[in-house]
Amino acid sequence: MPGGRSDTVADGLAVRVAIPLAVTELQPPAQRFELVSEEELAVGVATYAADSIRVEAPAAPLAVELRNPLPRPTVLIVTGRTIDDNLHSRLCARA
């Protein structure tokens, strides 16, 4: 399942080639897969922007939620600091 470009701020989420078996196994529990743009990721990061929380992974499901509300109850775990200060500032400025 080859994909397009993988130059992304969400390098922890990006894959150049999706493993078909992993996609097949993840579909039932995940219910659906969504593609979000770099701009949507930037908005997701900026939405929960805080000094102590700077991580791109939760920005993806948050971007989906902002685009089209997810079924309730919805839980989004946001923890960590994997985005450096410079990238965080650029993402928040883009949003």
C-alpha angles and dihedrals in degrees: 000000000000117000137200127255120342100196099125143140086235095067090153089062101037123098127182093209124022113220106237094217091051091050091049093048095045098048099078098050094035091048092204144009122226131194115219127191127235088251091054090050090052090052090047092053092046092048093064096027112153134151093250100038117063113146131129102208097077090046090075099062089037089055089053090049092050091049096046122358114250124230115279135280094047123175122193117186111207116182138135141042114254098138115084120228095256095051091043091054092048093049093049090048090052094051 
